[in-house]
Amino acid sequence: MGILRRDDQPVDWLIVGLGNPGSQYERTPHNAGFQVARELVRRWDLGRPRAKYRGELHTGAARRDGIIEPGVTPPRVAVLLPQTFMNESGRSAGPARGQLRVPLERVLVLHDEIDLRFGDVRTRLGGGLAGHNGLRSLKRELGDAAFGRVRIGVGRPDSSDPEIVSSYVLGRWRQGADEVDALIDDAARAAEAIVLGERDLA
């Protein structure tokens, strides 16, 4: 049997940020999950990613303010940013979950939510897919939708027309940079609290 590399060892949490690769999608509402994932990487000082599971993978310890308290074993985390495009995110997260041996309820997905007003952040375990193609792909490849979510409220346009909605989530943020940064920070704090056992998924 071969020796597992450090990045292939079991982790306590697999955190999956949803988004689309490519500079044209950066700082768009649909990439809010990527932005929150990168903020967690920064907070926990996880360093540069490794190309793995058709994504960018960061591994390490979840440490508040980069500090490990004496006598406390911090949770080991893997933060994954799939590079498969949103609609195929499960093809990245599925193999990662299998290799890293993470229970489904310890998979935490960070994703944009148009049915929440901009600025709202909510968490839950399981639930519906709300027409979100990234969540649909995850359910298909993970075998169930009973994974954790951090739902990042990006609001919706005053229309239900699919083309207008698509343009809204794939276009640049309408809000100012400070407002967006505050939203990303709030979502990262919610994810961190879940991972550190300070907040239950509900």
N, C-alpha and C positions, 0 to 999 in steps of 0.2 A: 504494500500500500504506500502511495506517495505521501510526502509530508505536505500538509496544507500550508499555503502561503498565508501570511498574516491577514491579507485582505479576503481570504476565503474561510477564515475561522468563524464559528458561530458568533452572532451578536445578539444583544438584548432587544434591539429595535432596528427595524429597517424603515427608514424615512424616505418616501418617494415624492420628489417635487415634480409636478406636472407642468409641461411647457413644450415649446417647439424649438429645436435648434436653429441657429442662424441669426445673424445680426439684425435682420429685418424684423424679427419677432421680439427682440429685446425691449424691455420697458413697454410692454403691451399688457392689457388686462389678462389675456389668456395665459401669459407667462408669469402670473403672480406666484405660482407654485415654485418655479425656478428661483425667483427672487427671494422667497422666504427660505428655500433650501440653502442658497448661498449665504444668507444672513446667519443661519445656524452654523454653517461651516466656519464662518468668520468668528462667531461667538465662541465656538468650541475649539478654535485653532486646529482644525483638522488637516490643514495643509493642502497641497496640490492633489488633484484627483488622479486616479488610475483609470484607463480605458478598460472597462469590464462590463459584462452583461449588456452589451450594446448601449452603454451609457457611461456617464462620468461617475465614478465611485469614490467617495471619501469615507475613511474609517477612522475610528478613534474613540475617545472617551467624551461623554457629555459632561462638561465641567462649567458650572456657572462662573462667569467672569474669569475663566481659564484656571480656576483654582480647585484643587482636590483637597477636601477637608481631611484632616488626620482621622484614620480609622474608618473612613467611608470609601467603599468601592464604587466608583461612578459607573453608570450603565455604559456598556460598549455599544456604539451605534455605527450604522452604515447609512450614509446619506447618498441617495442615488438620483441622478438627473438623467432620465432616459433620453437617448439621442435618436430615437426611432420616429419622431413626430408624435404628436398627442394621440392620434387615433390608434397607435400601435404600442402605447406605453406598457401594456401588459407583457409584451414580448421581451421587454427588458426586466421588469419587476418580477415576473414569474420565475425565471431562472435564478435571479438573485435571491429570492426568498427560499427557493429549494436548496441552493448551495450553502446559504448562510444559516439555514435551519431555524427560521423565524416563524413562530406561531402566527396564524392569520391575524389574531387580535393585537399582535405587536407590530403589525405593518401600519404605519401612519402616513396617510397620503395628504399632501398639501395641494389644494386646488382652488381655482377661481370659482366663484358662485354668483351667477347673474341674478338669481332670485333673492339675494341678500343686498340690501342697499349698500352703497359704497361706504366703507369704514367699519361695517359689522364683521366680527370674527366669531364663528361658532364652531364647536367641536361635537363630534358624536361617533359612536361605534355602529357601523353598518348603516342601513337605510337605502333609499332609492338612488337612482342614477341621474335624475333630473335632466335627461337628455344630454348629459356630458359624455362626449365620445371617449375621453381619457378614462373615466370611471367605468364605462362600458367595456373597454379593452381590459382593464384590470380585473373586473369580475370574470370575464371570459377566461383569462389566463391563470387567475388565482383559484378559480373554481367556485367562488362565492363572493358576495359583496360585504361580508362581515368584517371588513377592515376598518381601522380608525381613520377619521378625516379631520383635517383642519380646513374649514370652509371660509374662504377669503372673499368677503363681499365686494364685488366690483360694480354692482348696479346693472341696470339694463337700459337700452334705449326705449323711447316711447313708441315702440313698434314690435310686433311679433313676427314681422317678415324675416324669414331666415337669412336673406342676404344682408339686411340691415343689421341684424344681430351679429352675424359673422364679421361684418365690417367694424362693428363696435368693439368686439373682443380682440380682433386682430389688428386694430388700429392703435395709435399711440394713446396713452392715458389722456383723458380730458382734464383730469385734476392736476393741480400743481405738484411739483416735485416734493415739496414738504409734506403735503397730504398723503401722497403715495408712500413716501418713506415711513410716515407714521403708521400707515396700514400694515406695511411689511413688518415693522417692528412689533406691532401688536400681535400679528399672527405668529411670528417667531417666538414671542414670549409664551403664547398659548401652547405651542408645540413643545417648547422647552419644559414648561410646567408639567405636561403629560409625561414626558420621558423621565423627568426627575421624580415622579411620583407625587407631585404637589397638586395635581388636578386630575380628576377622573374624566374619562370620556363619557359625554352625555349629550 
